[in-house]
Every structure is written in C-alpha cells, then in structure tokens.
Amino acid sequence: MRKRPILLILALALTLGGCAGTPQSREAGSTLVVSVLGADTADGALCLTAAAEVRQEGEPARSVGTGPTPAAAMEALAGGGDQVVSAAHVEHLLLAKSAGDRLPALLDYAFRDPQQSTETQLWVVDGAHLDRLFRGKEDPVRRMEILKTAGRDRQGFCPVTLREAAGALAQGEPVLLPVVDPETLDRTGAALYENGRFTAWLDREEALGAALLLGQRIHWTASAEGASLSLRPVRCRLIPRWTEDRLSRLSVRCVLEGVRTGGGNGGTQALEEQTEQAVTVALTRLQEAGAGRMLLGRAGLCQPGRWRTLSAQWDRLFSGLPTSVSVTILEDP
C-alpha cells in the first residue's frame, strides 16, 4: 500500500510542535529573515516569494525562488543572490489558488526542516498568482500586521496554522482556510480544502456561518433594520435527530451574545434571520462538498451515548441529511 506523505506529517507534528521560533522579521548582517512567504506556480514549477519587513532603497525587501519541489524552491530562494535568505521565522504563508495541489508537499517540507515554524498562519489568496501582492509598492509584511492583530482578537475569522492544517489532513478531514484579497488583504471568505484540492469556496457571510458550525470563538459586527451589534457566539449545538435507529435530520441551535455598537435601536429579529441564512447556506455548501467529517465530532458531543451508531452512519448520510437552523441573539444589557 502506498504511504501518503501527509501521514508522516502528523507523526512529525508530535515531535516538532515546539520548534517555532519567535516570529519577528529583521535583518542581521547579510541574512534577510522573512516573515511573509507566498507560494504559487510558474510554468508548472513551484514559485516561492519571500518578503521581509526591512526595506532596500525605499522598496520592500523581497526574494524569489522557483523549483520543482519545495526544497528546491527554498534552496533557490535562500541562495539566489548576495544576501542569504532565512525563512525560519515566517509568520504567514500565502497560498495561491494555482498552488493548491502543492500544499501537502509544503506541509511535509515544513515538518521536515527543523528551521521552519509549524505555527505559521496559512492563508489562501483569491487569485491564481501573487504578483499583485508582492510586486506592489506597499510592504506586504506591514499589511499582514492588520490580519495578525485581527486574528489574535478573533475578529471575523479563525486563523489556521500549518500544524492545524497538517493534523486535519493527516486524519482525512477537510480544512477550512481563510481567503484574502491579493490587493487589499481583506478577508473575503474561506476555502474548503481536501484531498489535495480546493473543493468549495465560501463568501464572507458563509464563512462566518461555517465558523459557528465549527464552534470557533470569533466575533464580528452585523447590522440590519436599525440594529447594529457586535456578535459573539455563546454556543452552537449540532443535534442529530433519529427515526428509530436511523439518522434522519440534523438540527442546529445557535445562541449569540450581542452588544449594541451605537446608532439605531431596532430589534434583533432581522439579525437572527440574517445569521440563520448564513449558517444554513454554509451547512449546504459543506454537504455539497461531502465535508461531513468536519462536523462529526461536534454532532457527537450532543449525544455521546449514540456515538457508535452516529459515526457508522454519518459519512454515508450527511450529504443528503435534512437540516434546520435556529439562531437566538441575547443582548448584553
């Protein structure tokens, strides 16, 4: 039986999980230490673009390396000029759509190289290539600081690290990766990744719905019909429903806490309906993509006594399972 490289990643994760260095871009002598690394493809080869916080003659410091494998591209990146390039403190890996099939190899390389950080945040760039992001006048490292701050505060998305992505893929589970616009670096949604490819794309509202389904502790501001609230999930339960011993439905019950952000004093009904729609569409997209494995554990939490029966039926029935969603917003006085 052919061994999948991703299985090795999980084993290495257990031993290398603490190898992350301090994420700080700096220049020391002739060594350029980068914090943002982009991965796309050029003529079928993997192209890595590194950006550092320091500037050279008024321009952001960059280096490019291309090769058939991550190791070859990294070697070309690190030795392509007079300055030595070190990628030991990369904070963000930006993956272009064109390089989606290279993600397992990139993860495998990160866990094999003791200098690579497994806590690097993984992003998908909404575009085939990264030229607009790395070739502009603005420093991509400084622009990524906004996303890093938002991620630390769990504002509207939940960052995914290389370690987390590798763990999910090693267990045969899909992983939901945040998507950013290549020019503004605004978060535009999420991409579902499984079996070496992107299987679904969710816009921003759908991505928020998926975050609720996954139990992520995020918060965001929403407005509708005179009500503007900062929303934070209290709980979101996935409740399996049964007809005798057959799984027949899935009910989703979410409770959010809302804090008024000023302006207007409308009720919360419209916001509840808006959030219900986002969760419903996200659940439908996950069903269409056959991504039930992401939610099996969450569903099992509600009925641990029926775990064996649930897990035996889940993969087979999830995609066609009827669903219902309800959202309640409790205002914090």
Summary of the structure (lengths in Angstrom):
residues: 333
radius of gyration: 21.5
end to end distance: 60.1
largest distance: 72.2
contacts: 1103
relative contact order: 0.11
helix: 36%
strand: 35%
